[in-house]
Amino acid sequence: MKKEYSLKKLKPRPGTLKVDKEAAKVPISIRVDGAVLASLKSEAQRLGLPYQTYVGSLLHQYVGGDLIEKKTVEILKKLKAS
């Protein structure tokens, strides 16, 4: 493997750039409690992830129905036991 590579010979791809606008990352601004943010950052660090990636993952899981609240789990357990 070379120590250095020359990028002078690279050429741009022809045509227009195809980007799915729905899949693009959109910057947002939200306010969260400091303790919540600290917990999120701590958990992300434990998992070896950037905290924004971790927060995005949690939101994705929640919206997809893969992540539910503890209270919901308790209610479902009580309903099954009945």
Secondary structure as the mmCIF struct_conf table of DSSP 4:
data_model
#
loop_
_struct_conf.conf_type_id
_struct_conf.id
_struct_conf.beg_label_comp_id
_struct_conf.beg_label_asym_id
_struct_conf.beg_label_seq_id
_struct_conf.end_label_comp_id
_struct_conf.end_label_asym_id
_struct_conf.end_label_seq_id
BEND BEND1 LYS A 3 LYS A 3
TURN_TY1_P TURN_TY1_P1 LYS A 8 LYS A 9
HELX_LH_PP_P HELX_LH_PP_P1 PRO A 12 ARG A 13
BEND BEND2 PRO A 14 GLY A 15
TURN_TY1_P TURN_TY1_P2 LYS A 21 ALA A 23
BEND BEND3 ALA A 24 ALA A 24
HELX_RH_AL_P HELX_RH_AL_P1 GLY A 34 LEU A 47
TURN_TY1_P TURN_TY1_P3 GLY A 48 GLY A 48
BEND BEND4 LEU A 49 LEU A 49
HELX_RH_AL_P HELX_RH_AL_P2 TYR A 51 VAL A 63
TURN_TY1_P TURN_TY1_P4 GLY A 64 GLY A 65
BEND BEND5 ASP A 66 ASP A 66
HELX_RH_AL_P HELX_RH_AL_P3 LYS A 70 ALA A 81
#
